[in-house]
Amino acid sequence: MSPPAAISPTQQVAELVTPTSKLAVNGGAKTTTIDEMIGQWDNFKFAPIRESEVSRAMTRRYFKDLDTYAESDIVIIGAGSCGLSAAYVLGKQRPDLKICIIEASVSPGGGAWLGGQLFSAMVMRKPADAFLREIGVPYEDEGNYVVVKHAALFTSTIMSKVLALPNIKMFNATCVEDLITRPSDEGVRIAGVVTNWTL
């Protein structure tokens, strides 16, 4: 016999909500903004939710994405600064392409969270400043190069921009173990990747 959580009816997937300038937070019976909640912390309550609902919400979306991106137009291996930048440019310029990012680590970003040698500032040679302006990362102009005050500012910004694009999906904690190749008139071509969970 199954436990009650396993036989509970499933819920429909909620619609994607685009946040406004004042993000709403569920404070019990009504939805309000953070500004309205300041000083009211004793009255704050999280909306009730069962653990089975949490599990279903996550697994339903994950396996739907896995099914959708099992056949992708582009597979990017690694979600460091290069992989994220490539995904952003390709995803923005070609919204018709399905782009999958495979990242072995639980936390995407690779070594891009620091600027080098464990220092926080990130130095980028020109004309990389054009890309920083494109994604909205402030910097100091030093002539032939620019300096971002903390590399994490670049990494978090590019990652949020990439993940907001509707034609891109990142699978982290997933590694590429092998390439799938197919013979063609030009020789052997890469036709896909073999993946596995890293945990």
Secondary structure, 3 states (H helix, E strand, C coil): CCCHHHHCCCCCCCCCCCCCCCCEEEECCEEEEHHHHCCCHHHCCCCCCCHHHHHHHHHHHHHHHHHHCCCCCEEEECCCHHHHHHHHHHHHHCCCCCEEEEECCCCCCHHHHCCECCECCEEEECCCHHHHHHHCCCCEECCCEEEECCHHHHHHHHHHHHHHCCCEEEEECEEEEEEEEEEECCEEEEEEEEEEECC
